[in-house]
Amino acid sequence: MTTSPWEDLHWDIPLGAPPEVVGMAKNVHGFQPTDRYCLPDLWSLHLYGYTAQLTVDEHAVPIRPGYIGLTPPGAVTEYRYTGLSPHLFVHFRLPADVSTRRVRAMQDSGDSFAALYRRLEDVIPAVLEEPTRASARLWDVLWELSVAAVPTHARPQHPSVRKATAMIERRLSEPISVALLAQDVGVSYSYLGRLFQDQYGESVVGYIRRRRVEQAVHLLRRSTLPIKTIAAAVGIPDLQHFNKTLRQELGQSPRTVRESRD
């Protein structure tokens, strides 16, 4: 299995002409622990609402709520789920074109996820009735994904921070020891803490808590998973502690967050 950073994995995708949308829908997986398949002549785009592990042609790639993944034709994919796993997918063809744009195989769309999700969700009925409209919407989204970049004001990440945050994302549903995390990264506990304070203005523990809360909010608003399942998926399986954490960070209970969905 390839061990290079998953953030470096990308595809060169031809966007000089609109795509042909073959299928678009919302779906739920995870009724069985793994899926393995290949689309020989179709690209696929997924907007994920869950935590899982994906392998694309031997490349290990994490899936987290709010991530968007792109897979080229002929790629062998294997999903390993942690429970019921909702997503929106698009299967499409692209015309041959020498002009290409680079798109990451998996990217965290952050605050843009909800808007991107709605834009594609709105044209699901158009796949059969107005295919040109669905094609135009997907084309626009692909262009947006191709130019997504780190904001110019963002500070470059220290390599140890980059490695630590990638490990945190992979282990978010598990107990995380900062001491062991620092050991895995190859720096001292105190030095890792200083790096996180410099990069994010918060401790490692604070960063982990924030990422868990962000994912919990996403799942509460974008899925129908039970609150107990969401709590476990973000690494806070004790429901009382989960409720207390959200109240401390957001001033709202998990149920209130769910009821305030868009």
C-alpha positions in Angstrom: 0.0 0.0 0.0 1.3 3.5 -0.9 2.5 5.4 2.2 2.9 8.9 0.6 0.7 11.6 2.2 -2.9 11.3 1.0 -3.1 15.0 0.6 -0.6 14.8 -2.3 -2.8 12.4 -4.3 -4.4 14.2 -7.2 -5.8 13.6 -10.7 -5.4 15.7 -13.9 -9.0 16.1 -15.1 -10.0 17.5 -18.5 -12.4 20.4 -17.9 -12.3 22.0 -21.3 -15.8 20.7 -22.1 -18.8 19.8 -19.9 -19.2 16.4 -18.4 -21.9 13.9 -19.3 -23.7 13.0 -16.1 -24.6 9.3 -16.1 -26.0 9.0 -12.6 -26.5 11.2 -9.5 -28.2 10.3 -6.2 -27.9 10.2 -2.4 -27.1 6.8 -1.0 -26.3 5.1 2.3 -23.7 2.4 2.6 -22.3 0.6 5.6 -24.9 -2.2 5.8 -21.9 -4.5 5.2 -18.4 -3.5 6.5 -16.6 -3.2 3.2 -17.3 -2.5 -0.5 -14.9 -3.1 -3.3 -15.6 -2.1 -6.9 -14.4 -0.4 -10.1 -16.1 1.9 -12.6 -14.2 1.0 -15.8 -15.2 4.1 -17.9 -16.7 6.6 -15.4 -15.4 9.2 -13.1 -17.0 9.4 -9.7 -17.5 12.3 -7.3 -18.5 11.7 -3.7 -19.6 14.2 -1.0 -19.2 12.3 2.2 -21.2 12.6 5.4 -19.4 9.9 7.4 -16.1 8.6 8.7 -14.5 5.6 6.9 -11.3 4.5 5.2 -10.9 4.4 1.4 -8.2 2.7 -0.6 -7.9 3.9 -4.2 -5.4 1.8 -6.3 -3.4 1.0 -3.2 -3.5 4.6 -1.9 -4.9 4.8 1.6 -7.2 7.8 1.9 -9.3 8.8 5.0 -12.9 9.8 4.6 -14.4 12.3 7.0 -17.7 14.3 7.1 -17.3 17.3 4.8 -14.7 15.6 2.6 -15.2 15.5 -1.2 -13.5 12.7 -3.2 -12.9 12.2 -6.9 -12.0 8.9 -8.5 -10.9 8.4 -12.1 -12.2 5.6 -14.4 -10.7 2.2 -13.9 -9.5 2.9 -10.3 -10.1 0.0 -7.9 -11.7 1.3 -4.7 -12.3 -0.3 -1.4 -14.4 1.2 1.4 -14.2 0.2 5.0 -17.1 1.6 6.9 -17.7 2.3 10.6 -21.5 2.3 10.5 -24.3 3.6 8.3 -22.6 5.9 5.8 -24.6 8.5 3.8 -23.2 10.4 0.8 -24.1 12.1 -2.4 -22.5 10.7 -5.6 -22.2 11.6 -9.2 -21.0 9.2 -12.0 -19.9 11.0 -15.2 -17.9 10.9 -18.4 -15.5 13.5 -19.5 -14.5 14.2 -23.2 -10.9 13.7 -24.2 -9.1 17.0 -23.9 -5.4 17.9 -23.8 -6.2 20.8 -21.4 -6.5 19.5 -17.8 -6.9 20.9 -14.3 -5.5 19.3 -11.2 -8.0 18.1 -8.6 -7.1 16.5 -5.3 -8.3 12.9 -4.9 -9.8 13.9 -1.5 -10.2 17.3 0.0 -11.7 18.8 3.1 -14.2 21.3 1.7 -14.7 22.9 5.2 -17.3 25.7 5.3 -18.0 25.2 1.5 -19.4 21.7 1.9 -23.0 22.5 2.7 -23.3 24.9 -0.3 -21.6 22.5 -2.7 -23.9 19.7 -1.4 -27.0 21.7 -2.0 -25.9 22.8 -5.5 -25.6 19.2 -6.6 -28.6 17.9 -4.5 -30.8 20.5 -6.2 -30.2 19.1 -9.7 -30.6 15.3 -8.9 -34.1 15.3 -10.6 -32.6 17.1 -13.6 -30.4 14.1 -14.5 -33.3 12.6 -16.4 -35.5 15.6 -17.1 -32.8 18.3 -17.8 -29.5 16.5 -18.3 -27.8 19.7 -19.7 -28.6 21.5 -16.5 -27.2 18.7 -14.4 -24.1 18.7 -16.6 -23.6 22.4 -16.2 -23.9 22.3 -12.4 -21.4 19.5 -12.1 -19.0 21.2 -14.5 -19.1 24.3 -12.3 -18.5 22.3 -9.1 -15.5 20.5 -10.7 -14.0 23.8 -11.7 -14.4 25.1 -8.2 -12.8 22.0 -6.7 -9.9 22.4 -9.2 -9.0 25.9 -8.0 -9.6 25.3 -4.3 -6.4 26.3 -2.5 -5.2 27.2 1.0 -6.1 30.9 1.7 -3.2 33.2 0.9 -3.2 34.4 4.5 -2.8 30.9 6.0 0.6 30.1 7.5 2.6 27.2 6.1 2.2 24.1 8.2 5.2 22.7 10.1 5.8 19.1 8.9 5.2 17.8 12.4 1.9 19.6 12.6 0.9 18.3 9.1 1.7 14.8 10.2 -0.1 15.1 13.5 -3.3 16.6 12.1 -3.4 13.8 9.5 -3.1 11.2 12.3 -5.8 13.0 14.3 -8.1 12.9 11.3 -7.5 9.1 10.9 -8.0 8.4 14.6 -10.8 10.9 15.4 -13.2 8.2 16.4 -10.7 6.6 18.8 -9.1 7.7 22.1 -6.2 10.0 21.2 -3.2 10.4 23.6 -1.3 13.6 22.9 1.8 12.0 24.4 1.6 9.0 22.0 0.8 11.4 19.1 3.9 13.4 19.8 5.9 10.2 20.0 4.5 9.0 16.6 5.3 12.4 15.1 8.8 12.3 16.5 8.8 15.4 18.7 8.4 16.1 22.4 5.0 16.6 24.0 5.8 20.2 24.9 7.2 21.0 21.4 4.1 19.6 19.7 2.0 21.8 21.9 4.0 24.9 21.0 3.7 24.1 17.3 -0.1 23.8 17.6 -0.3 27.1 19.6 1.7 28.8 16.9 -0.3 27.3 14.0 -3.8 27.3 15.4 -3.7 29.4 18.6 -4.9 26.4 20.6 -3.6 23.3 22.3 -3.5 19.9 20.7 -6.3 18.8 23.0 -8.3 21.9 22.0 -7.7 21.2 18.3 -8.9 17.6 18.7 -12.0 18.8 20.6 -12.8 21.4 17.9 -12.4 18.9 15.1 -14.7 16.4 16.9 -17.3 19.1 17.5 -17.1 20.3 13.8 -17.7 16.7 12.6 -20.5 16.1 15.1 -22.3 19.3 13.9 -21.9 18.2 10.3 -23.4 14.7 11.0 -26.2 16.1 13.2 -27.3 18.5 10.4 -26.5 16.4 7.3 -27.5 12.9 8.3 -30.2 11.0 10.1 -27.7 8.9 12.1 -28.7 8.4 15.7 -27.1 10.8 18.1 -25.4 7.9 19.9 -23.9 6.7 16.7 -22.6 10.2 15.9 -21.1 10.5 19.4 -19.1 7.3 18.8 -18.1 8.3 15.3 -16.4 11.5 16.6 -14.7 9.8 19.5 -17.0 10.9 22.4 -19.0 7.7 22.9 -20.3 8.7 26.4 -23.6 10.5 25.6 -23.5 12.6 28.8 -19.9 13.8 27.9 -20.9 14.3 24.3 -23.9 16.5 25.3 -21.7 18.4 27.8 -19.0 19.0 25.2 -21.5 20.4 22.6 -23.1 22.6 25.2 -19.7 24.0 26.3 -18.5 24.6 22.7 -21.8 25.7 21.0 -24.2 26.5 23.8 -26.6 24.0 22.4 -27.5 20.3 22.9 -27.0 17.8 20.2 -30.8 17.7 19.6 -31.0 21.5 19.3 -28.1 21.4 16.8 -29.9 18.8 14.7 -33.2 20.8 14.8 -31.3 23.9 13.5 -30.2 22.2 10.3 -30.5 24.2 7.0 
